[in-house]
C-alpha cells in the first residue's frame, strides 16, 4: 500500500495551508470547524477537515478586517 499524501498534518502546516495563525487555528478547533487527533501530546489536524474548511470559503473563517482611520481634529 502506497500513500501519496499525509492523512494528518501538523498545526504549523495547517496554518500555512489555510493562511491563518495559530490562535485562529485553535479557535477553529474549539468551534469544531477542524478535526484534531492527539498522538501523545502532539496535536495533528486531519487534511480532510482542512480541505473541507477551505472549500466552504471565507465565510466560515469569520475573518474580521479592521481599518484604522485617523480622526480629523478641528
C-alpha positions as CSV (number, residue, x, y, z in Angstrom):
1,X,0.0,0.0,0.0
2,X,1.4,3.4,-1.0
3,X,0.3,6.8,0.3
4,X,0.9,9.9,-1.8
5,X,-0.1,12.5,0.9
6,X,-0.4,12.6,4.6
7,X,-3.7,11.9,6.4
8,X,-2.7,14.1,9.4
9,X,-0.7,17.3,9.3
10,X,0.9,19.4,12.0
11,X,-0.6,22.6,13.4
12,X,2.2,24.6,11.6
13,X,1.4,23.0,8.2
14,X,-2.4,23.5,8.7
15,X,-1.8,27.2,9.5
16,X,0.4,27.5,6.4
17,X,-2.2,25.8,4.1
18,X,-5.1,27.9,5.4
19,X,-3.1,31.2,5.6
20,X,-4.0,31.8,9.3
21,X,-2.2,32.0,12.6
22,X,-2.1,29.5,15.4
23,X,-4.6,31.4,17.5
24,X,-7.3,31.3,14.7
25,X,-6.5,27.7,14.0
26,X,-7.1,26.7,17.7
27,X,-10.3,28.8,17.7
28,X,-11.5,26.8,14.7
29,X,-10.6,23.6,16.5
30,X,-12.6,24.8,19.5
31,X,-15.6,25.6,17.2
32,X,-15.1,22.0,15.7
33,X,-14.6,23.5,12.3
34,X,-11.4,21.4,12.0
35,X,-10.9,17.9,13.3
36,X,-7.9,17.2,15.6
37,X,-6.2,14.0,16.6
38,X,-3.9,13.7,19.5
39,X,-0.9,11.3,19.4
40,X,0.6,11.6,22.9
41,X,0.9,15.4,23.5
42,X,1.1,16.2,19.8
43,X,-1.9,17.8,18.1
44,X,-2.4,16.9,14.5
45,X,-5.1,18.1,12.1
46,X,-6.9,15.9,9.5
47,X,-6.1,17.0,6.0
48,X,-9.7,16.3,5.0
49,X,-11.0,18.8,7.5
50,X,-8.6,21.4,6.2
51,X,-9.9,20.8,2.7
52,X,-13.5,20.9,3.8
53,X,-12.9,24.2,5.6
54,X,-11.1,25.7,2.6
55,X,-13.9,24.5,0.2
56,X,-16.5,26.3,2.4
57,X,-14.8,29.6,1.7
58,X,-14.1,32.7,3.7
59,X,-17.5,33.0,5.4
60,X,-16.7,30.1,7.8
61,X,-13.4,31.6,8.8
62,X,-15.2,34.7,10.1
63,X,-12.3,37.0,9.1
64,X,-12.6,40.4,10.5
65,X,-10.8,43.3,8.8
66,X,-10.3,46.4,10.9
67,X,-9.3,49.6,9.2
68,X,-7.8,52.3,11.4
69,X,-8.7,55.7,10.1
70,X,-7.1,58.9,11.5
71,X,-9.6,61.1,13.2
72,X,-9.8,64.7,12.0
73,X,-9.5,67.3,14.7
74,X,-10.8,70.8,14.1
